[in-house]
Amino acid sequence: MKKEKNQKIKNPYGLSMKFMLKFAYKNLMQYKQRTILTFLILTFGIMLFVVMDSMLSGFENESIKTMIQLQTGNIKILAKDYDKEEIYRIFPIGSGNSLIPELKKLPYVKGVTERLNFMGILEKDGSSLPLLMHGIDYTDDPNVYTLLDYIDFDPGLGNLDNFRLSAAENRIDPDMYIFIGSGIAKDMGINKGDTVVLALKNIDGMYNSLELIVGGILNTPDISVNSSSSVISYRAAKNATGVDFPTEIALKTSNSAKDKTNAKNIEKTFPGIKANYWGDEGFDIIQITQTKSKFTNIFVLFVLIIAVIGIVNTMIMSIYQKTKEIGTLKAMGVTEREINMLFSFEGTLIGFIGSLVGVLLGSLINIYFVNVGIDITKMMDVSDLGIATSGVIYSMWNLKNIIGSVILGTLISYLATRSSAKRASKLNPAESLRTI
């Protein structure tokens, strides 16, 4: 008799996966309106996460790519005493001329160019504007930068190839021309072919001025370049400033992921210079994009929290309405652990299906933004962002986060269900069966 008393009643269902699926499906479908509402909240949260994460990833990727191509290169060599706060001071790299051949020998370096940067004041018809001047080599600069690709040349000069050919054949003097950022040209009312005066201080602190012809307008994808920078020939910059060495040597590398390490190695190999990789040069831009990403993630997190509350509410209501059924199952020999699993599986099923549908909908929306993009210039003034961007943002696929969002949605649903499922498993079968 004692043996029979302690013998556990065998569960006739066996609580197989098939049984749990049927049980969960039955519970979810019995109260469709509540289930669908909970499902939609979670689906919307995951969909929003996929779309926003892809868009922000594309935004950051495009900003960094544009910054490298137009402002920093992969690695930038500077004078050891360079200080970006002293904007009107010229910092020549004393060893620059002998350093360039050595840098070209490095296996990861795919392009090298030198620039002579200085601050100047552009004057026309009584109006003036301070701006950053780049003295560049029109032949070597495209080895690293794409800046010259965005010049809208004066019709008399044709295009970049015609300009360089005319200069090589001495039909024009490239030192006579200046190429002005579109934002500067707009503010000062400057057109192609106009004559302007560039005033500056040379290396000895003496004032100098150049009378130059506007050979074209710079209209790059980087708003900050268009609004603050202009270009003259490297030789004209040397003559005007009295500096015989470049103020920067920019490198194009084969693998941007290794630029930070390579920059440190360059500093060790060539003492007396400073080597910054694009992350050092564009630190502010990266910080801005990461901050925007954090705020967006917080917003999505609030949506997911609402979804969790909905799941918890759904499970509590489900347990309340299934009290008698729980008592019957326990009377038939179903253990607390198995009851716990039944209701945990129900909540997890909502999370998994809701997350999966959210990812599918988010991916469908993302296809449009990957191929067409979104023009943020119609929503805001991109010049206020302080970020290198063309204004048209293209999303990019982030498979790691897309897969992670399904796991995240399923996991938070499971965790949200745990307390309710545990409560269900602790119900007394006798009391449950007496519940009306």
C-alpha positions, 0 to 999 in steps of 0.5 A, spaced: 500 500 500 505 504 501 508 503 494 502 505 491 501 511 495 508 514 493 507 511 486 506 517 481 500 518 477 503 517 469 501 523 465 497 520 459 499 526 454 507 525 455 507 532 454 511 531 448 513 537 443 507 536 439 502 536 445 505 543 448 505 546 441 497 544 441 496 547 448 500 553 446 496 554 440 489 553 443 491 558 449 493 563 444 487 562 439 482 562 444 483 569 446 485 572 439 484 579 440 488 579 446 494 575 443 494 579 436 495 585 440 501 583 444 503 580 437 503 586 434 506 590 439 512 586 439 512 585 431 512 593 431 518 593 436 522 588 432 521 591 425 523 598 428 529 595 431 531 592 424 529 598 420 533 603 425 539 599 426 540 598 418 539 605 417 544 608 422 549 603 420 548 605 413 549 612 416 555 611 420 558 607 414 557 612 409 559 618 414 566 614 415 567 613 408 565 620 405 570 622 411 576 618 409 575 619 401 574 627 402 578 629 409 582 624 412 585 619 408 586 612 411 592 614 415 594 622 415 602 624 417 602 630 421 608 634 424 610 632 431 608 638 434 601 639 430 596 642 434 589 643 431 587 648 435 592 653 432 588 653 426 592 659 423 599 656 424 602 652 419 605 646 421 610 643 416 613 636 416 620 637 415 622 630 413 616 630 408 620 630 402 624 624 404 619 621 407 614 620 402 618 614 398 619 610 404 612 610 405 610 608 398 614 602 400 610 599 405 606 593 403 599 596 405 600 603 402 596 603 396 596 611 395 600 617 397 599 624 396 602 631 400 598 637 401 599 644 404 594 646 408 593 653 411 588 658 413 586 664 408 581 669 407 577 670 401 575 677 398 570 679 393 567 685 392 568 688 399 566 681 402 570 676 406 570 670 409 575 665 412 576 658 410 581 652 410 585 652 403 588 646 401 594 646 396 594 640 392 598 636 387 592 635 381 596 629 379 597 625 385 591 627 390 586 622 386 591 617 389 588 618 396 582 623 395 576 623 391 575 631 392 577 633 385 572 628 382 566 633 385 569 639 381 564 643 377 569 646 372 568 652 368 566 651 361 573 654 358 577 649 362 572 643 360 573 637 366 579 635 370 583 631 365 582 637 360 585 641 366 591 637 367 592 636 360 592 643 358 597 644 364 602 639 362 602 642 355 603 649 358 596 652 355 594 654 362 597 656 368 594 651 374 597 656 379 592 662 377 586 658 379 582 656 385 576 651 386 571 654 391 566 650 396 559 650 393 557 653 400 562 659 400 560 660 393 553 661 395 554 665 401 559 670 397 555 670 390 561 667 387 561 664 380 565 660 375 570 665 372 570 670 377 576 673 380 577 673 387 583 675 392 586 670 397 589 673 403 594 669 408 599 669 413 606 666 410 610 662 415 614 668 417 608 671 419 608 676 413 601 678 410 601 675 402 595 676 397 594 672 391 589 674 385 586 668 383 580 665 377 575 661 380 576 655 375 570 651 378 566 650 384 567 644 389 560 640 390 562 634 394 558 629 398 561 632 404 557 639 406 562 641 411 567 641 405 563 645 401 562 650 406 569 651 409 574 649 404 577 651 397 583 648 393 589 651 389 595 648 386 601 645 391 606 650 388 602 656 388 601 654 396 608 653 397 610 660 394 604 664 397 606 661 404 614 660 403 613 653 406 617 648 402 614 642 406 607 639 406 603 640 412 600 633 411 601 626 407 595 622 406 595 615 405 590 610 402 591 603 405 588 596 403 585 594 409 581 600 413 580 595 419 588 595 420 589 602 420 590 604 427 595 599 428 599 601 422 599 608 424 602 606 430 607 602 427 609 608 422 610 613 428 615 607 431 618 607 424 619 614 423 620 618 429 619 625 429 612 625 426 605 624 428 601 618 424 593 619 425 588 613 423 581 616 420 578 614 427 583 619 430 581 624 425 574 623 425 573 622 432 567 627 433 564 625 427 564 617 430 562 620 437 556 624 434 553 617 430 554 613 436 550 618 440 545 618 435 545 610 435 544 610 442 538 615 443 535 611 437 536 604 441 533 607 447 527 609 443 526 602 441 527 599 448 521 603 450 517 599 445 520 592 447 518 594 454 511 595 452 511 589 448 514 585 455 508 588 459 503 586 454 506 579 454 506 579 462 499 581 462 497 576 456 500 570 460 497 573 467 490 573 464 491 566 460 493 563 467 487 566 471 482 563 465 486 556 465 486 555 473 481 549 472 484 546 466 491 547 470 488 543 476 485 538 472 492 537 469 496 537 475 490 532 478 492 527 472 500 527 474 503 533 470 508 536 475 510 543 476 516 543 472 511 541 466 506 546 467 512 551 468 514 549 461 507 549 458 506 556 459 513 558 458 512 555 451 506 559 450 510 566 451 516 564 448 512 562 442 509 569 442 516 572 442 519 567 437 513 568 431 512 576 433 520 577 432 520 573 426 514 577 423 518 583 425 524 581 422 521 579 415 517 586 415 523 590 417 527 587 412 522 588 406 522 595 408 529 595 409 530 593 401 527 600 399 532 604 403 538 600 401 536 601 394 533 608 394 535 611 400 532 616 404 533 624 403 534 627 409 535 634 406 527 634 406 527 633 413 533 637 416 538 642 414 544 637 414 549 642 415 547 643 422 549 635 423 556 637 422 557 630 419 560 628 412 554 626 409 551 627 402 544 628 405 541 621 402 542 615 407 542 608 404 541 603 409 546 597 409 544 589 411 547 588 418 545 580 419 548 579 425 543 584 429 537 582 424 539 574 427 540 577 434 533 581 434 529 574 433 533 571 439 532 578 443 525 578 442 524 570 443 529 571 449 525 577 453 518 574 451 521 567 455 524 571 461 517 575 461 513 569 461 517 566 467 514 569 473 507 567 470 509 560 468 512 559 475 505 562 479 501 557 474 505 551 476 504 552 484 497 552 484 494 547 488 490 542 484 484 541 489 483 549 489 484 550 482 478 545 480 473 548 485 475 555 481 468 558 478 
